[in-house]
Amino acid sequence: MPIFEYQCQQCQHRFEVLQRVRQETPSPPTCPRCGSQEVQRLISRFHSNAWSTFLDRLESSLDRPPV
Ligand SMILES: [Zn+2]
């Protein structure tokens, strides 16, 4: 399972989230410190093209409203 690293935009707290690849509509994580959903994903551990492609596809699916 990939580990996604996020940084909270409210309190700048960094945290990691384990996310299942098969989860098609992952809910946005919340900051464990302040509970804010304004978090930004950091890409620091994976730099392969395959991984970037996967993240791009995941991101575009996140932008889409749930059907
Ligand atoms: Zn926070």
N, CA, C, O and the ligand as a Tripos MOL2 file, in Angstrom:
@<TRIPOS>MOLECULE
protein
  269   267    68     0     0
PROTEIN
NO_CHARGES

@<TRIPOS>ATOM
      1 N           0.8420   -1.2050    0.0000 N.3       1 MET1
      2 CA          0.0000    0.0000    0.0000 C.3       1 MET1
      3 C           0.8670    1.2410    0.0000 C.2       1 MET1
      4 O           1.8520    1.3270    0.7340 O.2       1 MET1
      5 N           0.5020    2.1780   -0.8100 N.am      2 PRO2
      6 CA          1.2820    3.4200   -0.8440 C.3       2 PRO2
      7 C           1.0180    4.2700    0.3960 C.2       2 PRO2
      8 O          -0.0640    4.2470    0.9820 O.2       2 PRO2
      9 N           2.0210    4.9970    0.7570 N.am      3 ILE3
     10 CA          1.8590    5.9310    1.8730 C.3       3 ILE3
     11 C           1.8370    7.3440    1.3050 C.2       3 ILE3
     12 O           2.7820    7.7760    0.6460 O.2       3 ILE3
     13 N           0.7640    8.0440    1.5660 N.am      4 PHE4
     14 CA          0.6420    9.4170    1.1080 C.3       4 PHE4
     15 C           1.0160   10.3430    2.2570 C.2       4 PHE4
     16 O           0.5720   10.1690    3.3920 O.2       4 PHE4
     17 N           1.8370   11.3260    1.9340 N.am      5 GLU5
     18 CA          2.2330   12.2780    2.9550 C.3       5 GLU5
     19 C           1.5000   13.5890    2.6930 C.2       5 GLU5
     20 O           1.4720   14.0900    1.5690 O.2       5 GLU5
     21 N           0.9240   14.1170    3.7240 N.am      6 TYR6
     22 CA          0.1460   15.3410    3.5930 C.3       6 TYR6
     23 C           0.6770   16.4000    4.5480 C.2       6 TYR6
     24 O           1.2960   16.1030    5.5700 O.2       6 TYR6
     25 N           0.4130   17.6450    4.1750 N.am      7 GLN7
     26 CA          0.7020   18.7410    5.0850 C.3       7 GLN7
     27 C          -0.5450   19.5870    5.2460 C.2       7 GLN7
     28 O          -1.1530   20.0100    4.2620 O.2       7 GLN7
     29 N          -0.9170   19.8270    6.4740 N.am      8 CYS8
     30 CA         -2.0950   20.6210    6.7640 C.3       8 CYS8
     31 C          -1.8330   22.0820    6.4190 C.2       8 CYS8
     32 O          -0.7930   22.6450    6.7610 O.2       8 CYS8
     33 N          -2.8120   22.6870    5.7260 N.am      9 GLN9
     34 CA         -2.6610   24.0880    5.3470 C.3       9 GLN9
     35 C          -3.0120   25.0200    6.4980 C.2       9 GLN9
     36 O          -2.7350   26.2180    6.4540 O.2       9 GLN9
     37 N          -3.6120   24.4640    7.5020 N.am     10 GLN10
     38 CA         -4.0370   25.2930    8.6350 C.3      10 GLN10
     39 C          -2.9320   25.4070    9.6870 C.2      10 GLN10
     40 O          -2.5780   26.5020   10.1240 O.2      10 GLN10
     41 N          -2.3990   24.2530   10.0800 N.am     11 CYS11
     42 CA         -1.4210   24.2870   11.1790 C.3      11 CYS11
     43 C          -0.0540   23.7770   10.7380 C.2      11 CYS11
     44 O           0.8610   23.6530   11.5510 O.2      11 CYS11
     45 N           0.0830   23.4770    9.4230 N.am     12 GLN12
     46 CA          1.3620   23.0430    8.8510 C.3      12 GLN12
     47 C           1.8280   21.7040    9.3930 C.2      12 GLN12
     48 O           2.9880   21.3300    9.2200 O.2      12 GLN12
     49 N           0.9290   20.9800   10.0490 N.am     13 HIS13
     50 CA          1.2910   19.6740   10.5760 C.3      13 HIS13
     51 C           1.4230   18.6640    9.4410 C.2      13 HIS13
     52 O           0.5750   18.6070    8.5500 O.2      13 HIS13
     53 N           2.4830   17.8740    9.4790 N.am     14 ARG14
     54 CA          2.6770   16.8470    8.4550 C.3      14 ARG14
     55 C           2.2710   15.4880    9.0060 C.2      14 ARG14
     56 O           2.5680   15.1400   10.1480 O.2      14 ARG14
     57 N           1.5860   14.7360    8.1600 N.am     15 PHE15
     58 CA          1.1880   13.3950    8.5930 C.3      15 PHE15
     59 C           1.1010   12.4830    7.3870 C.2      15 PHE15
     60 O           1.0300   12.9270    6.2410 O.2      15 PHE15
     61 N           1.1100   11.1890    7.6810 N.am     16 GLU16
     62 CA          1.0820   10.2070    6.6120 C.3      16 GLU16
     63 C          -0.2120    9.4200    6.6590 C.2      16 GLU16
     64 O          -0.7660    9.1470    7.7230 O.2      16 GLU16
     65 N          -0.6770    9.0620    5.4660 N.am     17 VAL17
     66 CA         -1.9120    8.3000    5.3780 C.3      17 VAL17
     67 C          -1.6900    7.0890    4.4900 C.2      17 VAL17
     68 O          -1.2130    7.2070    3.3620 O.2      17 VAL17
     69 N          -2.0390    5.9360    5.0110 N.am     18 LEU18
     70 CA         -2.0170    4.7300    4.1920 C.3      18 LEU18
     71 C          -3.2870    4.6780    3.3670 C.2      18 LEU18
     72 O          -4.3910    4.7840    3.9010 O.2      18 LEU18
     73 N          -3.1260    4.5140    2.0620 N.am     19 GLN19
     74 CA         -4.3080    4.4970    1.2280 C.3      19 GLN19
     75 C          -4.3160    3.2560    0.3510 C.2      19 GLN19
     76 O          -3.2930    2.8630   -0.2090 O.2      19 GLN19
     77 N          -5.4670    2.6610    0.2470 N.am     20 ARG20
     78 CA         -5.5820    1.4550   -0.5650 C.3      20 ARG20
     79 C          -5.6840    1.8250   -2.0360 C.2      20 ARG20
     80 O          -6.4280    2.7270   -2.4210 O.2      20 ARG20
     81 N          -4.9280    1.1160   -2.8350 N.am     21 VAL21
     82 CA         -4.9010    1.4140   -4.2680 C.3      21 VAL21
     83 C          -6.2740    1.1680   -4.8840 C.2      21 VAL21
     84 O          -6.6970    1.8880   -5.7880 O.2      21 VAL21
     85 N          -6.9530    0.1600   -4.3920 N.am     22 ARG22
     86 CA         -8.2220   -0.2120   -5.0060 C.3      22 ARG22
     87 C          -9.3610    0.7250   -4.6200 C.2      22 ARG22
     88 O         -10.4350    0.6830   -5.2200 O.2      22 ARG22
     89 N          -9.1320    1.5450   -3.6480 N.am     23 GLN23
     90 CA        -10.1770    2.4680   -3.2340 C.3      23 GLN23
     91 C         -10.3860    3.5040   -4.3340 C.2      23 GLN23
     92 O          -9.5000    4.3180   -4.5960 O.2      23 GLN23
     93 N         -11.5330    3.4780   -4.9680 N.am     24 GLU24
     94 CA        -11.7380    4.3080   -6.1520 C.3      24 GLU24
     95 C         -12.0540    5.7580   -5.8100 C.2      24 GLU24
     96 O         -11.6670    6.6730   -6.5370 O.2      24 GLU24
     97 N         -12.7430    5.9580   -4.7270 N.am     25 THR25
     98 CA        -13.0890    7.3240   -4.3430 C.3      25 THR25
     99 C         -12.6210    7.5850   -2.9130 C.2      25 THR25
    100 O         -13.4190    7.6310   -1.9780 O.2      25 THR25
    101 N         -11.3030    7.7550   -2.7680 N.am     26 PRO26
    102 CA        -10.7610    7.9910   -1.4290 C.3      26 PRO26
    103 C         -11.2440    9.3230   -0.8760 C.2      26 PRO26
    104 O         -11.2340   10.3380   -1.5730 O.2      26 PRO26
    105 N         -11.6530    9.3100    0.3460 N.am     27 SER27
    106 CA        -12.0860   10.5540    0.9600 C.3      27 SER27
    107 C         -10.8500   11.3620    1.3470 C.2      27 SER27
    108 O          -9.8200   10.7930    1.7080 O.2      27 SER27
    109 N         -10.9530   12.6690    1.2710 N.am     28 PRO28
    110 CA         -9.8080   13.4990    1.6290 C.3      28 PRO28
    111 C          -9.4780   13.3240    3.1040 C.2      28 PRO28
    112 O         -10.3740   13.2920    3.9470 O.2      28 PRO28
    113 N          -8.2050   13.2120    3.4100 N.am     29 PRO29
    114 CA         -7.8080   13.0200    4.7950 C.3      29 PRO29
    115 C          -8.0030   14.2890    5.6070 C.2      29 PRO29
    116 O          -8.0410   15.3950    5.0680 O.2      29 PRO29
    117 N          -8.1210   14.1090    6.8800 N.am     30 THR30
    118 CA         -8.2240   15.2710    7.7550 C.3      30 THR30
    119 C          -6.9920   15.3340    8.6420 C.2      30 THR30
    120 O          -6.4120   14.3110    9.0060 O.2      30 THR30
    121 N          -6.6120   16.5360    8.9730 N.am     31 CYS31
    122 CA         -5.4540   16.7270    9.8280 C.3      31 CYS31
    123 C          -5.7270   16.1300   11.2080 C.2      31 CYS31
    124 O          -6.7230   16.4720   11.8460 O.2      31 CYS31
    125 N          -4.8540   15.2470   11.6660 N.am     32 PRO32
    126 CA         -5.0570   14.6290   12.9770 C.3      32 PRO32
    127 C          -4.8720   15.6160   14.1270 C.2      32 PRO32
    128 O          -5.2520   15.3380   15.2650 O.2      32 PRO32
    129 N          -4.2940   16.7520   13.8210 N.am     33 ARG33
    130 CA         -4.0370   17.7330   14.8890 C.3      33 ARG33
    131 C          -5.2030   18.6990   15.0590 C.2      33 ARG33
    132 O          -5.6960   18.9110   16.1680 O.2      33 ARG33
    133 N          -5.6470   19.2950   13.9170 N.am     34 CYS34
    134 CA         -6.6740   20.3260   14.0370 C.3      34 CYS34
    135 C          -7.9760   19.9370   13.3380 C.2      34 CYS34
    136 O          -8.9760   20.6490   13.4360 O.2      34 CYS34
    137 N          -7.9580   18.7940   12.6250 N.am     35 GLY35
    138 CA         -9.1870   18.3220   12.0120 C.3      35 GLY35
    139 C          -9.5310   19.0030   10.7150 C.2      35 GLY35
    140 O         -10.6120   18.7760   10.1730 O.2      35 GLY35
    141 N          -8.6500   19.8300   10.2010 N.am     36 SER36
    142 CA         -8.9280   20.5330    8.9570 C.3      36 SER36
    143 C          -8.8200   19.5950    7.7610 C.2      36 SER36
    144 O          -8.0140   18.6640    7.7600 O.2      36 SER36
    145 N          -9.6320   19.8460    6.7530 N.am     37 GLN37
    146 CA         -9.5340   19.0580    5.5290 C.3      37 GLN37
    147 C          -8.7190   19.7890    4.4780 C.2      37 GLN37
    148 O          -8.5610   19.3030    3.3590 O.2      37 GLN37
    149 N          -8.2120   20.9330    4.8280 N.am     38 GLU38
    150 CA         -7.3690   21.6720    3.8870 C.3      38 GLU38
    151 C          -5.9460   21.1590    3.9930 C.2      38 GLU38
    152 O          -5.0840   21.7680    4.6260 O.2      38 GLU38
    153 N          -5.7280   20.0220    3.3560 N.am     39 VAL39
    154 CA         -4.4110   19.4070    3.4100 C.3      39 VAL39
    155 C          -3.8650   19.2900    2.0000 C.2      39 VAL39
    156 O          -4.6120   19.1340    1.0350 O.2      39 VAL39
    157 N          -2.5620   19.3670    1.9010 N.am     40 GLN40
    158 CA         -1.9070   19.2630    0.6070 C.3      40 GLN40
    159 C          -1.0330   18.0300    0.5890 C.2      40 GLN40
    160 O          -0.2650   17.7830    1.5180 O.2      40 GLN40
    161 N          -1.1550   17.2650   -0.4700 N.am     41 ARG41
    162 CA         -0.3580   16.0460   -0.5350 C.3      41 ARG41
    163 C           1.0620   16.3630   -0.9580 C.2      41 ARG41
    164 O           1.3050   17.1180   -1.9000 O.2      41 ARG41
    165 N           1.9780   15.7710   -0.2430 N.am     42 LEU42
    166 CA          3.3850   15.9450   -0.5750 C.3      42 LEU42
    167 C           3.8690   14.6920   -1.2840 C.2      42 LEU42
    168 O           3.5530   13.5710   -0.8860 O.2      42 LEU42
    169 N           4.6320   14.9010   -2.3290 N.am     43 ILE43
    170 CA          5.1910   13.7570   -3.0390 C.3      43 ILE43
    171 C           6.6910   13.7690   -2.8130 C.2      43 ILE43
    172 O           7.4280   14.4950   -3.4790 O.2      43 ILE43
    173 N           7.1250   12.9650   -1.8770 N.am     44 SER44
    174 CA          8.5290   13.0300   -1.5130 C.3      44 SER44
    175 C           9.1940   11.6650   -1.5450 C.2      44 SER44
    176 O          10.4210   11.5660   -1.5320 O.2      44 SER44
    177 N           8.3940   10.6230   -1.5870 N.am     45 ARG45
    178 CA          9.0110    9.3080   -1.4480 C.3      45 ARG45
    179 C           9.0690    8.5480   -2.7630 C.2      45 ARG45
    180 O           9.9010    7.6590   -2.9480 O.2      45 ARG45
    181 N           8.1700    8.9130   -3.6760 N.am     46 PHE46
    182 CA          8.1150    8.1740   -4.9230 C.3      46 PHE46
    183 C           8.3320    9.1400   -6.0790 C.2      46 PHE46
    184 O           7.6870   10.1860   -6.1540 O.2      46 PHE46
    185 N           9.2190    8.7950   -6.9560 N.am     47 HIS47
    186 CA          9.5250    9.7120   -8.0380 C.3      47 HIS47
    187 C           9.4780    9.0230   -9.3990 C.2      47 HIS47
    188 O           9.8300    9.6160  -10.4190 O.2      47 HIS47
    189 N           9.0550    7.8090   -9.4030 N.am     48 SER48
    190 CA          9.0200    7.1100  -10.6860 C.3      48 SER48
    191 C           7.9080    7.6570  -11.5670 C.2      48 SER48
    192 O           6.9170    8.1900  -11.0670 O.2      48 SER48
    193 N           8.0700    7.5280  -12.8540 N.am     49 ASN49
    194 CA          7.0560    8.0100  -13.7750 C.3      49 ASN49
    195 C           5.7470    7.2690  -13.5720 C.2      49 ASN49
    196 O           4.6690    7.8560  -13.6580 O.2      49 ASN49
    197 N           5.8470    5.9970  -13.3050 N.am     50 ALA50
    198 CA          4.6430    5.2030  -13.0970 C.3      50 ALA50
    199 C           3.8740    5.7370  -11.8920 C.2      50 ALA50
    200 O           2.6470    5.8350  -11.9140 O.2      50 ALA50
    201 N           4.6050    6.0730  -10.8630 N.am     51 TRP51
    202 CA          3.9450    6.5730   -9.6660 C.3      51 TRP51
    203 C           3.3050    7.9370   -9.9400 C.2      51 TRP51
    204 O           2.1890    8.2000   -9.4910 O.2      51 TRP51
    205 N           4.0030    8.7950  -10.6700 N.am     52 SER52
    206 CA          3.4500   10.1070  -10.9910 C.3      52 SER52
    207 C           2.1870    9.9700  -11.8190 C.2      52 SER52
    208 O           1.2100   10.6880  -11.6080 O.2      52 SER52
    209 N           2.2160    9.0400  -12.7630 N.am     53 THR53
    210 CA          1.0360    8.8040  -13.5930 C.3      53 THR53
    211 C          -0.1260    8.3500  -12.7310 C.2      53 THR53
    212 O          -1.2630    8.7910  -12.9020 O.2      53 THR53
    213 N           0.1800    7.4650  -11.8080 N.am     54 PHE54
    214 CA         -0.8690    6.9700  -10.9140 C.3      54 PHE54
    215 C          -1.4570    8.1220  -10.1010 C.2      54 PHE54
    216 O          -2.6740    8.2130   -9.9390 O.2      54 PHE54
    217 N          -0.6090    8.9830   -9.6000 N.am     55 LEU55
    218 CA         -1.0930   10.0930   -8.7830 C.3      55 LEU55
    219 C          -1.9170   11.0600   -9.6190 C.2      55 LEU55
    220 O          -2.9210   11.5950   -9.1480 O.2      55 LEU55
    221 N          -1.4960   11.2850  -10.8560 N.am     56 ASP56
    222 CA         -2.2470   12.1830  -11.7290 C.3      56 ASP56
    223 C          -3.6440   11.6450  -11.9710 C.2      56 ASP56
    224 O          -4.6290   12.3830  -11.9390 O.2      56 ASP56
    225 N          -3.7070   10.3510  -12.2110 N.am     57 ARG57
    226 CA         -5.0180    9.7470  -12.4590 C.3      57 ARG57
    227 C          -5.8590    9.7870  -11.1980 C.2      57 ARG57
    228 O          -7.0660   10.0210  -11.2570 O.2      57 ARG57
    229 N          -5.2320    9.5610  -10.0760 N.am     58 LEU58
    230 CA         -5.9640    9.6020   -8.8120 C.3      58 LEU58
    231 C          -6.4870   11.0140   -8.5570 C.2      58 LEU58
    232 O          -7.6120   11.2070   -8.0940 O.2      58 LEU58
    233 N          -5.6480   11.9840   -8.8680 N.am     59 GLU59
    234 CA         -6.0190   13.3630   -8.6230 C.3      59 GLU59
    235 C          -7.1890   13.7790   -9.5220 C.2      59 GLU59
    236 O          -8.1200   14.4460   -9.0720 O.2      59 GLU59
    237 N          -7.1290   13.3810  -10.7890 N.am     60 SER60
    238 CA         -8.2100   13.7440  -11.7040 C.3      60 SER60
    239 C          -9.5060   13.0620  -11.2780 C.2      60 SER60
    240 O         -10.5930   13.6060  -11.4710 O.2      60 SER60
    241 N          -9.3880   11.8770  -10.7040 N.am     61 SER61
    242 CA        -10.6020   11.2080  -10.2440 C.3      61 SER61
    243 C         -11.1260   11.8850   -8.9940 C.2      61 SER61
    244 O         -12.3260   11.8520   -8.7210 O.2      61 SER61
    245 N         -10.2370   12.4970   -8.2360 N.am     62 LEU62
    246 CA        -10.6630   13.2150   -7.0310 C.3      62 LEU62
    247 C         -11.3870   14.4990   -7.3980 C.2      62 LEU62
    248 O         -12.3070   14.9290   -6.7030 O.2      62 LEU62
    249 N         -10.9540   15.1120   -8.5120 N.am     63 ASP63
    250 CA        -11.5680   16.3680   -8.9250 C.3      63 ASP63
    251 C         -12.9880   16.1670   -9.4240 C.2      63 ASP63
    252 O         -13.8160   17.0770   -9.4040 O.2      63 ASP63
    253 N         -13.2400   14.9490   -9.8700 N.am     64 ARG64
    254 CA        -14.5670   14.6630  -10.4070 C.3      64 ARG64
    255 C         -15.5850   14.5370   -9.2740 C.2      64 ARG64
    256 O         -15.3110   13.8850   -8.2660 O.2      64 ARG64
    257 N         -16.7360   15.1440   -9.4290 N.am     65 PRO65
    258 CA        -17.7690   14.9930   -8.4030 C.3      65 PRO65
    259 C         -18.2930   13.5650   -8.3930 C.2      65 PRO65
    260 O         -18.3600   12.9250   -9.4420 O.2      65 PRO65
    261 N         -18.6590   13.0640   -7.2370 N.am     66 PRO66
    262 CA        -19.1690   11.6910   -7.1480 C.3      66 PRO66
    263 C         -20.4480   11.5220   -7.9450 C.2      66 PRO66
    264 O         -21.3380   12.3710   -7.9120 O.2      66 PRO66
    265 N         -20.5210   10.4220   -8.6530 N.am     67 VAL67
    266 CA        -21.7050   10.1740   -9.4730 C.3      67 VAL67
    267 C         -22.7060    9.3450   -8.6700 C.2      67 VAL67
    268 O         -23.7810    9.0190   -9.1730 O.2      67 VAL67
    269 ZN         -3.9090   20.8980   11.0240 Zn       68 ZN68
@<TRIPOS>BOND
     1     1     2 1
     2     2     3 1
     3     3     4 2
     4     3     5 am
     5     5     6 1
     6     6     7 1
     7     7     8 2
     8     7     9 am
     9     9    10 1
    10    10    11 1
    11    11    12 2
    12    11    13 am
    13    13    14 1
    14    14    15 1
    15    15    16 2
    16    15    17 am
    17    17    18 1
    18    18    19 1
    19    19    20 2
    20    19    21 am
    21    21    22 1
    22    22    23 1
    23    23    24 2
    24    23    25 am
    25    25    26 1
    26    26    27 1
    27    27    28 2
    28    27    29 am
    29    29    30 1
    30    30    31 1
    31    31    32 2
    32    31    33 am
    33    33    34 1
    34    34    35 1
    35    35    36 2
    36    35    37 am
    37    37    38 1
    38    38    39 1
    39    39    40 2
    40    39    41 am
    41    41    42 1
    42    42    43 1
    43    43    44 2
    44    43    45 am
    45    45    46 1
    46    46    47 1
    47    47    48 2
    48    47    49 am
    49    49    50 1
    50    50    51 1
    51    51    52 2
    52    51    53 am
    53    53    54 1
    54    54    55 1
    55    55    56 2
    56    55    57 am
    57    57    58 1
    58    58    59 1
    59    59    60 2
    60    59    61 am
    61    61    62 1
    62    62    63 1
    63    63    64 2
    64    63    65 am
    65    65    66 1
    66    66    67 1
    67    67    68 2
    68    67    69 am
    69    69    70 1
    70    70    71 1
    71    71    72 2
    72    71    73 am
    73    73    74 1
    74    74    75 1
    75    75    76 2
    76    75    77 am
    77    77    78 1
    78    78    79 1
    79    79    80 2
    80    79    81 am
    81    81    82 1
    82    82    83 1
    83    83    84 2
    84    83    85 am
    85    85    86 1
    86    86    87 1
    87    87    88 2
    88    87    89 am
    89    89    90 1
    90    90    91 1
    91    91    92 2
    92    91    93 am
    93    93    94 1
    94    94    95 1
    95    95    96 2
    96    95    97 am
    97    97    98 1
    98    98    99 1
    99    99   100 2
   100    99   101 am
   101   101   102 1
   102   102   103 1
   103   103   104 2
   104   103   105 am
   105   105   106 1
   106   106   107 1
   107   107   108 2
   108   107   109 am
   109   109   110 1
   110   110   111 1
   111   111   112 2
   112   111   113 am
   113   113   114 1
   114   114   115 1
   115   115   116 2
   116   115   117 am
   117   117   118 1
   118   118   119 1
   119   119   120 2
   120   119   121 am
   121   121   122 1
   122   122   123 1
   123   123   124 2
   124   123   125 am
   125   125   126 1
   126   126   127 1
   127   127   128 2
   128   127   129 am
   129   129   130 1
   130   130   131 1
   131   131   132 2
   132   131   133 am
   133   133   134 1
   134   134   135 1
   135   135   136 2
   136   135   137 am
   137   137   138 1
   138   138   139 1
   139   139   140 2
   140   139   141 am
   141   141   142 1
   142   142   143 1
   143   143   144 2
   144   143   145 am
   145   145   146 1
   146   146   147 1
   147   147   148 2
   148   147   149 am
   149   149   150 1
   150   150   151 1
   151   151   152 2
   152   151   153 am
   153   153   154 1
   154   154   155 1
   155   155   156 2
   156   155   157 am
   157   157   158 1
   158   158   159 1
   159   159   160 2
   160   159   161 am
   161   161   162 1
   162   162   163 1
   163   163   164 2
   164   163   165 am
   165   165   166 1
   166   166   167 1
   167   167   168 2
   168   167   169 am
   169   169   170 1
   170   170   171 1
   171   171   172 2
   172   171   173 am
   173   173   174 1
   174   174   175 1
   175   175   176 2
   176   175   177 am
   177   177   178 1
   178   178   179 1
   179   179   180 2
   180   179   181 am
   181   181   182 1
   182   182   183 1
   183   183   184 2
   184   183   185 am
   185   185   186 1
   186   186   187 1
   187   187   188 2
   188   187   189 am
   189   189   190 1
   190   190   191 1
   191   191   192 2
   192   191   193 am
   193   193   194 1
   194   194   195 1
   195   195   196 2
   196   195   197 am
   197   197   198 1
   198   198   199 1
   199   199   200 2
   200   199   201 am
   201   201   202 1
   202   202   203 1
   203   203   204 2
   204   203   205 am
   205   205   206 1
   206   206   207 1
   207   207   208 2
   208   207   209 am
   209   209   210 1
   210   210   211 1
   211   211   212 2
   212   211   213 am
   213   213   214 1
   214   214   215 1
   215   215   216 2
   216   215   217 am
   217   217   218 1
   218   218   219 1
   219   219   220 2
   220   219   221 am
   221   221   222 1
   222   222   223 1
   223   223   224 2
   224   223   225 am
   225   225   226 1
   226   226   227 1
   227   227   228 2
   228   227   229 am
   229   229   230 1
   230   230   231 1
   231   231   232 2
   232   231   233 am
   233   233   234 1
   234   234   235 1
   235   235   236 2
   236   235   237 am
   237   237   238 1
   238   238   239 1
   239   239   240 2
   240   239   241 am
   241   241   242 1
   242   242   243 1
   243   243   244 2
   244   243   245 am
   245   245   246 1
   246   246   247 1
   247   247   248 2
   248   247   249 am
   249   249   250 1
   250   250   251 1
   251   251   252 2
   252   251   253 am
   253   253   254 1
   254   254   255 1
   255   255   256 2
   256   255   257 am
   257   257   258 1
   258   258   259 1
   259   259   260 2
   260   259   261 am
   261   261   262 1
   262   262   263 1
   263   263   264 2
   264   263   265 am
   265   265   266 1
   266   266   267 1
   267   267   268 2
@<TRIPOS>SUBSTRUCTURE
     1 MET1         2 RESIDUE 1 A MET
     2 PRO2         6 RESIDUE 1 A PRO
     3 ILE3        10 RESIDUE 1 A ILE
     4 PHE4        14 RESIDUE 1 A PHE
     5 GLU5        18 RESIDUE 1 A GLU
     6 TYR6        22 RESIDUE 1 A TYR
     7 GLN7        26 RESIDUE 1 A GLN
     8 CYS8        30 RESIDUE 1 A CYS
     9 GLN9        34 RESIDUE 1 A GLN
    10 GLN10       38 RESIDUE 1 A GLN
    11 CYS11       42 RESIDUE 1 A CYS
    12 GLN12       46 RESIDUE 1 A GLN
    13 HIS13       50 RESIDUE 1 A HIS
    14 ARG14       54 RESIDUE 1 A ARG
    15 PHE15       58 RESIDUE 1 A PHE
    16 GLU16       62 RESIDUE 1 A GLU
    17 VAL17       66 RESIDUE 1 A VAL
    18 LEU18       70 RESIDUE 1 A LEU
    19 GLN19       74 RESIDUE 1 A GLN
    20 ARG20       78 RESIDUE 1 A ARG
    21 VAL21       82 RESIDUE 1 A VAL
    22 ARG22       86 RESIDUE 1 A ARG
    23 GLN23       90 RESIDUE 1 A GLN
    24 GLU24       94 RESIDUE 1 A GLU
    25 THR25       98 RESIDUE 1 A THR
    26 PRO26      102 RESIDUE 1 A PRO
    27 SER27      106 RESIDUE 1 A SER
    28 PRO28      110 RESIDUE 1 A PRO
    29 PRO29      114 RESIDUE 1 A PRO
    30 THR30      118 RESIDUE 1 A THR
    31 CYS31      122 RESIDUE 1 A CYS
    32 PRO32      126 RESIDUE 1 A PRO
    33 ARG33      130 RESIDUE 1 A ARG
    34 CYS34      134 RESIDUE 1 A CYS
    35 GLY35      138 RESIDUE 1 A GLY
    36 SER36      142 RESIDUE 1 A SER
    37 GLN37      146 RESIDUE 1 A GLN
    38 GLU38      150 RESIDUE 1 A GLU
    39 VAL39      154 RESIDUE 1 A VAL
    40 GLN40      158 RESIDUE 1 A GLN
    41 ARG41      162 RESIDUE 1 A ARG
    42 LEU42      166 RESIDUE 1 A LEU
    43 ILE43      170 RESIDUE 1 A ILE
    44 SER44      174 RESIDUE 1 A SER
    45 ARG45      178 RESIDUE 1 A ARG
    46 PHE46      182 RESIDUE 1 A PHE
    47 HIS47      186 RESIDUE 1 A HIS
    48 SER48      190 RESIDUE 1 A SER
    49 ASN49      194 RESIDUE 1 A ASN
    50 ALA50      198 RESIDUE 1 A ALA
    51 TRP51      202 RESIDUE 1 A TRP
    52 SER52      206 RESIDUE 1 A SER
    53 THR53      210 RESIDUE 1 A THR
    54 PHE54      214 RESIDUE 1 A PHE
    55 LEU55      218 RESIDUE 1 A LEU
    56 ASP56      222 RESIDUE 1 A ASP
    57 ARG57      226 RESIDUE 1 A ARG
    58 LEU58      230 RESIDUE 1 A LEU
    59 GLU59      234 RESIDUE 1 A GLU
    60 SER60      238 RESIDUE 1 A SER
    61 SER61      242 RESIDUE 1 A SER
    62 LEU62      246 RESIDUE 1 A LEU
    63 ASP63      250 RESIDUE 1 A ASP
    64 ARG64      254 RESIDUE 1 A ARG
    65 PRO65      258 RESIDUE 1 A PRO
    66 PRO66      262 RESIDUE 1 A PRO
    67 VAL67      266 RESIDUE 1 A VAL
    68 ZN68       269 GROUP 0 **** ****
